[in-house]
Amino acid sequence: MNKLLLVFILLLCNLSVLAQAPEPTGSGPYPAAIYSDTSLPTHTIYRPADLDALNEAQLPIVVWGNGACVNTNFTYREFLAEIASYGFLVVAIGPYRDAPAPPPDRSGTPEQWPPFETNTGLMIDAINWGLSVSDREGVLFGKVDTDNIAVMGHSCGGLQALEASYDRRVSTVLVLNSGLFDDGDPYMQRSSLDRSMLPGLEVPTGYFIGGETDIAYANAEKDWPLIEVPAVNLNMDVGHGATYQMPGGGPFAEAPLAWLKWQLKADAEAAAMFLGENCGFCNRDDWSIKKKHL
């Protein structure tokens, strides 16, 4: 069986076998709430439940795209709740669900698959919504940091994030277990992207990859030389599925969270995890790091 197809089958199976469990709240200082908003029913909202606990702090926006470009973020809820619990407004593609969604049909080879369920336009919708709720009456009125916006996604969602990063309102992009396929690849033909767009990136870029067993590893390595903005490339040996379903998003969540805290909140401790020869991730056994223009 094609290796790429096998990974997608395994990823999609995870969506159907997860047992229903209490909603996660994350380990950060602001336990997260997960819900649907009638003004954006196509997405799920993850944010601190007690907004008063933020005092005068505002919530930067983090837009999320799902692996396999499926229309459900249920399998990532541990990870996304973890992010939200540190004071972020996460707007994730896919309607709110309290149980796994049935997997889409991905039989045959990639060129035979039906159209993907999601697209980059849904990321732009999420940005627009995040900006709008800060200006209208409601629980998020005045609570959103509209100057700090990240786009982030896993696998196929990482490609959507790269495309969405060209929106001038975006502050940073996070590419998780993802990278651009070679020109002519049947999977890549479903996207308007190719590697020629990488030198045109204009925002700080973080690649967070699952090591050499991650099917995205080779693609990310080919992407890396073409990126000309401040960037990091971190690897943890967890494979393509990483640890998103573990409590708190598992150990893989550490680096993307640190990047968000640095890029969107100017957190000095988080910045120290990436900056300098003796950065926090520079001498770790569990992470390897490459960086440029920092």
C-alpha positions in Angstrom: 0.0 0.0 0.0 1.2 3.5 -0.8 2.9 4.9 2.3 1.1 8.2 2.1 -2.3 6.5 1.7 -1.6 4.3 4.7 -0.8 7.2 6.9 -4.0 9.0 5.9 -6.0 5.8 6.7 -4.5 5.6 10.1 -5.1 9.3 10.8 -8.7 9.0 9.7 -9.2 5.9 11.8 -8.2 7.8 14.9 -11.3 10.1 14.3 -13.6 7.1 14.6 -12.1 5.1 17.4 -11.6 7.8 20.0 -13.9 7.2 22.9 -16.0 10.0 24.1 -14.3 11.6 27.1 -14.7 14.8 29.2 -13.7 17.9 27.3 -10.1 18.9 28.0 -9.3 22.2 29.6 -5.5 22.3 29.2 -2.8 22.7 31.8 -2.3 26.5 31.5 -3.4 29.2 33.9 -6.7 29.7 32.1 -8.7 26.5 31.8 -10.3 26.3 28.4 -13.8 26.2 27.2 -14.7 24.5 23.9 -17.9 25.5 22.1 -19.7 26.5 18.9 -20.7 30.1 18.2 -23.8 30.7 16.1 -22.0 33.5 14.2 -19.4 31.0 13.0 -21.0 27.5 12.9 -18.4 26.2 10.5 -15.7 26.4 13.3 -15.0 25.4 16.9 -13.9 28.0 19.5 -11.3 27.2 22.1 -10.6 30.0 24.7 -10.2 30.6 28.4 -13.5 29.9 30.1 -13.1 32.7 32.7 -12.3 35.8 30.7 -12.3 37.9 33.8 -9.2 36.0 35.0 -7.2 37.6 32.1 -7.6 41.0 33.9 -6.5 43.5 31.1 -4.8 40.9 28.9 -6.1 40.2 25.5 -6.3 37.0 23.5 -4.1 36.6 20.4 -5.9 34.7 17.6 -4.7 31.2 16.5 -6.4 29.7 13.5 -6.2 25.9 13.1 -6.4 23.6 10.1 -6.9 19.9 10.4 -4.8 17.0 9.1 -6.1 15.4 5.9 -8.1 18.6 5.4 -11.0 17.0 7.2 -13.9 19.1 8.6 -13.5 18.1 12.2 -11.0 19.2 14.9 -12.2 16.6 17.4 -9.0 14.6 17.3 -6.9 17.7 18.2 -9.0 19.0 21.1 -6.4 18.1 23.7 -3.8 20.1 21.9 -6.0 23.0 21.0 -7.4 23.3 24.6 -3.8 23.3 25.8 -3.0 26.3 23.6 -6.2 28.1 24.6 -5.4 27.6 28.3 -2.4 29.8 28.0 -4.4 32.8 26.9 -5.2 32.3 23.2 -8.3 32.4 21.2 -8.2 29.3 19.0 -10.6 29.3 16.0 -10.4 25.7 14.5 -11.9 24.6 11.2 -14.8 22.2 11.7 -18.1 22.5 13.6 -18.1 21.7 17.3 -18.5 18.1 18.1 -18.7 16.1 21.3 -17.8 12.8 19.7 -15.6 11.8 16.7 -16.9 12.3 13.2 -17.1 9.5 10.7 -14.0 9.5 8.5 -14.5 10.7 4.9 -14.0 8.4 1.9 -10.3 8.2 1.0 -10.3 4.9 -0.9 -8.1 4.6 -3.9 -5.1 6.8 -4.7 -5.0 10.5 -4.0 -5.9 11.5 -7.5 -9.1 9.5 -7.1 -10.2 11.1 -3.8 -13.2 13.4 -3.7 -12.5 17.1 -3.1 -11.1 17.9 0.3 -13.7 18.9 2.9 -11.9 22.1 3.9 -10.0 24.9 2.2 -7.8 27.9 3.0 -10.8 30.2 2.7 -12.1 28.8 6.1 -8.9 30.0 7.7 -9.6 33.5 6.3 -13.2 33.2 7.7 -11.7 32.4 11.1 -9.5 35.5 11.0 -12.4 37.7 10.0 -14.5 36.3 12.8 -11.8 36.8 15.4 -11.4 40.4 14.4 -15.2 41.0 14.3 -16.0 39.6 17.8 -13.6 42.0 19.4 -15.6 45.0 18.1 -19.2 43.8 18.8 -21.1 43.3 22.0 -20.6 39.9 23.5 -18.3 38.0 25.8 -15.3 38.7 23.6 -15.9 42.4 23.2 -12.5 44.1 23.7 -10.9 40.8 24.7 -9.1 39.9 21.4 -5.6 41.0 20.4 -6.3 41.8 16.8 -2.7 42.7 16.1 -1.3 39.2 16.7 -2.7 36.4 14.6 -1.2 33.0 13.9 -2.2 30.4 11.3 -1.3 26.8 12.1 -2.2 23.4 10.9 -1.3 19.7 10.9 -0.3 17.9 7.7 -2.8 19.1 5.0 -3.8 21.8 7.4 -0.2 23.0 7.5 -0.4 23.6 3.7 -3.6 25.6 4.3 -1.7 27.6 6.9 1.1 28.4 4.5 -1.3 29.7 2.0 -3.2 31.7 4.5 0.0 33.3 5.8 0.0 35.6 2.8 -2.9 37.4 4.3 -1.3 40.7 5.5 -3.0 40.4 8.9 -1.1 37.3 9.8 1.8 37.6 12.2 3.3 34.1 12.1 2.7 30.6 10.5 3.2 27.2 12.1 3.6 24.2 9.9 3.1 21.0 11.9 4.1 17.6 10.5 3.8 19.1 7.0 5.7 20.4 4.0 5.1 21.0 0.3 5.1 18.0 -2.0 7.2 17.9 -5.2 5.6 19.4 -8.3 3.4 16.9 -10.1 2.7 14.8 -7.0 -1.0 13.8 -7.2 -1.6 15.1 -3.7 0.0 18.5 -4.4 -2.2 18.9 -7.5 -5.1 19.4 -5.2 -3.5 22.6 -4.0 -2.6 25.9 -5.6 0.8 25.8 -3.7 4.2 24.9 -4.8 7.7 25.5 -3.5 8.2 28.5 -5.6 6.0 30.4 -3.1 8.3 29.8 -0.1 10.8 32.6 -0.8 7.9 34.9 -0.7 6.9 34.2 2.9 6.9 37.4 4.9 6.2 36.3 8.5 8.2 34.3 11.0 7.8 30.6 10.2 7.9 27.6 12.4 8.2 24.0 11.1 7.5 21.4 13.8 8.1 17.9 12.4 7.9 14.4 13.8 11.4 13.2 12.9 12.5 11.0 10.1 9.6 8.6 10.5 7.2 11.5 9.7 6.2 11.3 6.1 6.4 15.1 6.0 10.1 15.1 7.1 11.6 14.9 3.6 9.2 17.6 2.3 10.0 19.9 5.2 13.7 19.4 4.6 13.3 20.4 0.9 11.3 23.5 2.0 13.8 24.7 4.5 16.5 26.1 2.2 13.9 28.2 0.4 12.6 30.0 3.4 14.1 33.5 3.8 12.3 34.9 6.8 13.1 34.3 10.5 12.4 30.6 10.9 12.9 27.5 13.0 12.7 23.8 12.1 12.3 21.5 15.1 12.0 17.8 15.1 10.8 15.3 17.7 10.8 11.6 17.0 7.1 11.0 17.2 6.1 10.3 13.6 3.4 12.0 11.5 0.6 11.7 14.0 2.7 13.3 16.8 1.1 13.4 20.3 -1.9 15.6 19.7 -4.4 13.2 21.4 -2.4 12.8 24.6 -3.4 15.0 27.6 -2.3 18.5 27.0 -1.3 17.6 23.5 1.6 15.5 24.8 5.3 16.4 24.6 5.0 17.6 21.0 2.9 20.5 22.1 5.7 22.2 23.9 7.5 23.7 21.0 4.5 25.1 19.0 3.2 26.6 22.2 6.5 28.2 23.0 6.6 29.7 19.5 3.1 31.1 19.9 3.9 32.6 23.3 7.0 34.3 21.8 5.6 35.5 18.5 2.2 36.6 19.7 2.8 37.5 23.3 6.5 38.6 23.3 7.1 36.2 26.1 10.8 36.4 27.1 11.0 32.9 28.5 9.5 31.5 25.4 11.9 33.5 23.2 14.8 32.0 25.1 13.8 28.6 24.0 14.7 29.6 20.4 17.3 32.4 20.6 21.1 32.0 21.0 23.6 29.2 20.8 22.4 27.9 24.2 18.7 28.2 23.6 16.2 26.1 25.5 15.7 23.7 22.6 19.4 23.7 21.4 20.8 21.0 23.7 17.8 18.8 24.2 17.7 15.0 23.7 14.0 15.0 22.7 14.1 18.0 20.2 16.5 18.9 17.4 16.5 22.4 16.1 17.6 24.4 13.0 17.0 28.1 12.8 17.8 31.1 10.5 17.5 34.9 10.6 16.5 35.0 14.3 
